[in-house]
């Protein structure tokens, strides 16, 4: 189990679940809202970016990559907040 987590595969699994969640949510909302895909994209991307930062840290990527991915989550979060207003 330790190897599964430290290799980043656990994060890959969580990202796969998020991708499936996105597809299901967009499919369910397709008939009701035209902009559902964009709304769900900006809602899920901050978490996905943070998970990618975690994966980068687990596999030993340099700190600039980890910092870049963490920083990339913030604009997605702000866009999501603005779209919800």
VEXPA-197126 format. One record per atom (N, C-alpha, C): x, y, z; residue in three letters; residue number from 0. Coordinates in pm, 1 decimal, always signed. Layout:
! residues N
R      east     north        up  res    n
R         X         Y         Z  Ala  NUM
...
***
This chain:
! residues 85
R      east     north        up  res    n
R     +82.6    -119.6      +0.0  Unk    0
R      +0.0      +0.0      +0.0  Unk    0
R     +86.7    +125.5      +0.0  Unk    0
R    +197.3    +119.0     +74.3  Unk    1
R    +286.8    +234.2     +79.9  Unk    1
R    +340.6    +266.6     -59.3  Unk    1
R    +377.7    +165.4    -134.4  Unk    2
R    +428.9    +186.5    -270.5  Unk    2
R    +321.0    +247.0    -359.8  Unk    2
R    +197.0    +202.2    -343.1  Unk    3
R     +84.7    +254.3    -421.0  Unk    3
R     +68.0    +404.4    -399.1  Unk    3
R     +80.3    +447.8    -276.3  Unk    4
R     +63.9    +590.0    -244.0  Unk    4
R    +186.7    +669.7    -286.3  Unk    4
R    +304.9    +621.9    -251.5  Unk    5
R    +427.5    +697.8    -278.1  Unk    5
R    +462.9    +705.0    -426.2  Unk    5
R    +411.3    +613.3    -505.6  Unk    6
R    +439.0    +617.1    -649.4  Unk    6
R    +349.7    +717.4    -722.8  Unk    6
R    +248.5    +768.5    -655.0  Unk    7
R    +156.7    +862.6    -718.0  Unk    7
R     +35.4    +796.1    -779.4  Unk    7
R     +32.3    +663.8    -778.4  Unk    8
R     -81.8    +594.6    -839.9  Unk    8
R    -212.1    +617.5    -763.6  Unk    8
R    -203.0    +640.3    -634.0  Unk    9
R    -324.2    +670.1    -557.0  Unk    9
R    -385.2    +801.3    -605.7  Unk    9
R    -300.3    +898.5    -631.9  Unk   10
R    -348.6   +1027.5    -683.8  Unk   10
R    -406.2   +1008.4    -823.6  Unk   10
R    -341.1    +925.4    -905.2  Unk   11
R    -394.7    +896.8   -1038.7  Unk   11
R    -535.0    +838.8   -1029.8  Unk   11
R    -556.8    +750.9    -933.6  Unk   12
R    -688.5    +690.6    -914.7  Unk   12
R    -792.0    +796.4    -876.1  Unk   12
R    -755.0    +886.1    -786.2  Unk   13
R    -847.1    +992.1    -744.6  Unk   13
R    -877.1   +1085.0    -862.8  Unk   13
R    -776.4   +1116.4    -943.2  Unk   14
R    -798.8   +1200.7   -1061.2  Unk   14
R    -890.2   +1131.5   -1161.8  Unk   14
R    -877.2   +1001.1   -1174.3  Unk   15
R    -967.3    +925.5   -1261.9  Unk   15
R   -1110.9    +933.1   -1211.3  Unk   15
R   -1129.1    +921.3   -1081.4  Unk   16
R   -1263.3    +931.7   -1023.0  Unk   16
R   -1320.6   +1071.3   -1047.1  Unk   16
R   -1237.4   +1174.7   -1035.7  Unk   17
R   -1283.3   +1311.6   -1061.9  Unk   17
R   -1323.6   +1326.5   -1208.5  Unk   17
R   -1247.1   +1267.6   -1299.7  Unk   18
R   -1281.8   +1274.4   -1442.3  Unk   18
R   -1414.2   +1204.4   -1469.7  Unk   18
R   -1434.7   +1090.3   -1407.7  Unk   19
R   -1562.1   +1018.9   -1422.9  Unk   19
R   -1675.7   +1101.1   -1363.2  Unk   19
R   -1650.7   +1161.5   -1249.3  Unk   20
R   -1751.4   +1247.9   -1186.1  Unk   20
R   -1789.4   +1362.9   -1279.0  Unk   20
R   -1690.0   +1424.7   -1342.2  Unk   21
R   -1715.4   +1533.8   -1435.8  Unk   21
R   -1804.6   +1487.1   -1549.7  Unk   21
R   -1771.9   +1372.5   -1607.1  Unk   22
R   -1851.4   +1320.3   -1718.4  Unk   22
R   -1994.0   +1292.3   -1675.4  Unk   22
R   -2011.5   +1231.8   -1559.7  Unk   23
R   -2146.7   +1200.9   -1510.5  Unk   23
R   -2225.0   +1328.7   -1482.8  Unk   23
R   -2162.4   +1426.0   -1417.4  Unk   24
R   -2232.7   +1550.4   -1385.2  Unk   24
R   -2273.5   +1626.9   -1510.7  Unk   24
R   -2185.1   +1631.9   -1607.8  Unk   25
R   -2217.6   +1702.3   -1732.2  Unk   25
R   -2327.9   +1628.1   -1806.2  Unk   25
R   -2321.4   +1498.1   -1807.7  Unk   26
R   -2424.5   +1419.4   -1875.4  Unk   26
R   -2560.7   +1438.2   -1809.3  Unk   26
R   -2563.8   +1438.4   -1676.6  Unk   27
R   -2691.1   +1455.9   -1606.5  Unk   27
R   -2747.5   +1596.4   -1623.8  Unk   27
R   -2662.0   +1695.6   -1637.2  Unk   28
R   -2708.2   +1833.9   -1647.2  Unk   28
R   -2727.9   +1878.7   -1791.7  Unk   28
R   -2695.8   +1795.0   -1886.7  Unk   29
R   -2698.6   +1835.8   -2027.1  Unk   29
R   -2834.3   +1890.0   -2071.4  Unk   29
R   -2939.5   +1827.0   -2031.8  Unk   30
R   -3071.5   +1870.6   -2075.2  Unk   30
R   -3119.4   +1997.1   -2006.8  Unk   30
R   -3065.6   +2027.3   -1889.6  Unk   31
R   -3114.6   +2140.3   -1811.3  Unk   31
R   -3035.4   +2268.8   -1833.7  Unk   31
R   -2904.6   +2255.4   -1847.3  Unk   32
R   -2821.4   +2375.8   -1857.6  Unk   32
R   -2718.9   +2358.0   -1967.1  Unk   32
R   -2704.4   +2459.6   -2049.4  Unk   33
R   -2609.1   +2451.9   -2159.1  Unk   33
R   -2465.6   +2471.3   -2111.8  Unk   33
R   -2447.3   +2548.2   -2006.6  Unk   34
R   -2312.3   +2579.6   -1960.7  Unk   34
R   -2266.2   +2489.6   -1846.7  Unk   34
R   -2326.6   +2374.9   -1830.8  Unk   35
R   -2293.6   +2286.5   -1719.8  Unk   35
R   -2148.7   +2239.2   -1725.3  Unk   35
R   -2099.0   +2208.1   -1844.2  Unk   36
R   -1962.1   +2157.2   -1856.3  Unk   36
R   -1861.0   +2260.2   -1807.1  Unk   36
R   -1879.6   +2385.1   -1843.8  Unk   37
R   -1787.3   +2490.7   -1800.7  Unk   37
R   -1798.5   +2511.6   -1650.1  Unk   37
R   -1919.3   +2511.6   -1598.7  Unk   38
R   -1939.0   +2528.7   -1454.7  Unk   38
R   -1870.1   +2418.1   -1375.4  Unk   38
R   -1890.5   +2293.4   -1415.8  Unk   39
R   -1829.5   +2181.4   -1344.4  Unk   39
R   -1678.4   +2179.4   -1363.3  Unk   39
R   -1631.1   +2220.7   -1481.0  Unk   40
R   -1486.8   +2225.9   -1504.6  Unk   40
R   -1419.2   +2317.7   -1403.2  Unk   40
R   -1472.2   +2439.6   -1388.8  Unk   41
R   -1410.6   +2534.5   -1295.8  Unk   41
R   -1434.7   +2497.1   -1150.0  Unk   41
R   -1535.3   +2417.7   -1122.1  Unk   42
R   -1558.2   +2372.1    -984.7  Unk   42
R   -1459.1   +2262.0    -945.6  Unk   42
R   -1422.6   +2176.9   -1041.1  Unk   43
R   -1336.9   +2062.5   -1010.4  Unk   43
R   -1187.2   +2089.2   -1030.6  Unk   43
R   -1152.2   +2187.4   -1111.7  Unk   44
R   -1011.4   +2210.1   -1144.5  Unk   44
R    -923.1   +2251.8   -1026.6  Unk   44
R    -969.8   +2333.5    -932.3  Unk   45
R    -879.5   +2366.0    -820.7  Unk   45
R    -834.1   +2240.7    -745.3  Unk   45
R    -925.4   +2151.7    -719.2  Unk   46
R    -890.0   +2027.6    -651.1  Unk   46
R    -799.5   +1940.3    -735.6  Unk   46
R    -824.8   +1935.8    -865.3  Unk   47
R    -740.2   +1856.3    -954.1  Unk   47
R    -597.5   +1911.7    -956.7  Unk   47
R    -584.5   +2043.2    -958.6  Unk   48
R    -450.4   +2104.3    -957.0  Unk   48
R    -377.0   +2072.1    -826.9  Unk   48
R    -448.3   +2076.9    -715.9  Unk   49
R    -385.0   +2043.6    -588.0  Unk   49
R    -345.2   +1896.0    -582.9  Unk   49
R    -427.0   +1810.1    -641.7  Unk   50
R    -390.8   +1668.9    -647.3  Unk   50
R    -267.9   +1647.0    -735.4  Unk   50
R    -259.1   +1719.8    -845.8  Unk   51
R    -140.2   +1709.0    -930.7  Unk   51
R     -15.9   +1758.9    -856.3  Unk   51
R     -31.5   +1862.0    -774.0  Unk   52
R     +80.8   +1910.0    -693.0  Unk   52
R    +122.4   +1802.7    -592.7  Unk   52
R     +25.7   +1736.8    -532.7  Unk   53
R     +56.4   +1627.5    -440.4  Unk   53
R    +130.4   +1515.9    -512.5  Unk   53
R     +83.2   +1481.8    -630.1  Unk   54
R    +148.5   +1375.9    -707.5  Unk   54
R    +291.7   +1415.1    -742.3  Unk   54
R    +311.0   +1538.8    -783.5  Unk   55
R    +445.7   +1585.6    -816.2  Unk   55
R    +538.1   +1575.3    -695.4  Unk   55
R    +487.6   +1612.1    -578.7  Unk   56
R    +568.4   +1603.3    -456.9  Unk   56
R    +599.3   +1457.6    -421.9  Unk   56
R    +501.7   +1369.5    -440.2  Unk   57
R    +521.8   +1228.4    -406.6  Unk   57
R    +626.0   +1160.8    -496.2  Unk   57
R    +630.1   +1199.9    -622.9  Unk   58
R    +722.5   +1134.0    -715.3  Unk   58
R    +857.3   +1204.8    -722.1  Unk   58
R    +874.5   +1309.1    -641.6  Unk   59
R   +1004.5   +1374.1    -632.6  Unk   59
R   +1030.7   +1482.1    -734.3  Unk   59
R    +927.4   +1540.8    -789.7  Unk   60
R    +946.8   +1652.7    -882.2  Unk   60
R   +1005.5   +1770.4    -805.4  Unk   60
R   +1070.0   +1856.8    -875.0  Unk   61
R   +1129.5   +1973.2    -810.7  Unk   61
R   +1024.3   +2065.0    -750.7  Unk   61
R   +1068.2   +2144.0    -654.0  Unk   62
R    +973.4   +2231.4    -585.3  Unk   62
R    +908.6   +2333.2    -679.1  Unk   62
R    +975.5   +2379.3    -787.5  Unk   63
R    +905.3   +2473.5    -875.7  Unk   63
R    +779.4   +2413.3    -938.5  Unk   63
R    +783.3   +2283.7    -971.4  Unk   64
R    +664.9   +2218.7   -1028.1  Unk   64
R    +551.6   +2211.6    -926.7  Unk   64
R    +586.9   +2177.7    -804.4  Unk   65
R    +486.2   +2169.6    -698.3  Unk   65
R    +425.5   +2307.8    -675.2  Unk   65
R    +511.5   +2409.0    -665.8  Unk   66
R    +463.2   +2545.9    -643.7  Unk   66
R    +378.2   +2594.2    -760.7  Unk   66
R    +418.7   +2561.8    -882.7  Unk   67
R    +342.6   +2604.3   -1000.7  Unk   67
R    +202.7   +2543.2   -1000.5  Unk   67
R    +194.2   +2415.8    -966.8  Unk   68
R     +62.9   +2350.4    -965.1  Unk   68
R     -26.2   +2403.8    -853.2  Unk   68
R     +33.4   +2431.4    -738.9  Unk   69
R     -45.5   +2491.3    -630.1  Unk   69
R     -94.3   +2629.3    -671.2  Unk   69
R      -4.8   +2707.9    -730.3  Unk   70
R     -43.1   +2842.9    -774.8  Unk   70
R    -148.5   +2836.8    -884.4  Unk   70
R    -143.0   +2735.4    -970.4  Unk   71
R    -240.2   +2722.6   -1079.3  Unk   71
R    -380.5   +2694.6   -1027.3  Unk   71
R    -391.4   +2639.2    -908.8  Unk   72
R    -524.6   +2611.0    -854.9  Unk   72
R    -598.3   +2738.8    -816.3  Unk   72
R    -523.6   +2841.9    -779.9  Unk   73
R    -587.3   +2964.9    -731.6  Unk   73
R    -670.4   +3037.4    -838.0  Unk   73
R    -618.3   +3058.7    -960.4  Unk   74
R    -704.3   +3123.7   -1061.3  Unk   74
R    -831.0   +3044.5   -1091.6  Unk   74
R    -818.9   +2911.3   -1095.8  Unk   75
R    -938.7   +2829.0   -1118.3  Unk   75
R   -1039.3   +2849.4   -1005.9  Unk   75
R    -989.5   +2859.3    -884.2  Unk   76
R   -1077.4   +2881.9    -769.6  Unk   76
R   -1146.1   +3018.2    -780.5  Unk   76
R   -1070.6   +3120.6    -815.0  Unk   77
R   -1128.8   +3254.4    -829.6  Unk   77
R   -1233.4   +3259.0    -941.2  Unk   77
R   -1203.2   +3194.4   -1052.7  Unk   78
R   -1299.6   +3191.2   -1163.7  Unk   78
R   -1426.3   +3119.3   -1120.1  Unk   78
R   -1411.3   +3010.6   -1047.3  Unk   79
R   -1529.0   +2937.8    -997.1  Unk   79
R   -1612.3   +3026.1    -906.5  Unk   79
R   -1546.0   +3098.4    -816.2  Unk   80
R   -1620.4   +3188.9    -725.8  Unk   80
R   -1692.3   +3298.2    -804.2  Unk   80
R   -1625.6   +3356.4    -902.5  Unk   81
R   -1688.7   +3463.3    -983.0  Unk   81
R   -1807.3   +3410.2   -1061.9  Unk   81
R   -1796.4   +3289.3   -1114.1  Unk   82
R   -1906.0   +3232.7   -1192.2  Unk   82
R   -2026.5   +3199.5   -1103.9  Unk   82
R   -2002.8   +3170.6    -977.7  Unk   83
R   -2114.0   +3139.0    -886.6  Unk   83
R   -2187.2   +3262.9    -839.5  Unk   83
R   -2125.5   +3378.9    -849.9  Unk   84
R   -2188.7   +3503.3    -805.7  Unk   84
R   -2304.3   +3541.1    -887.2  Unk   84
***
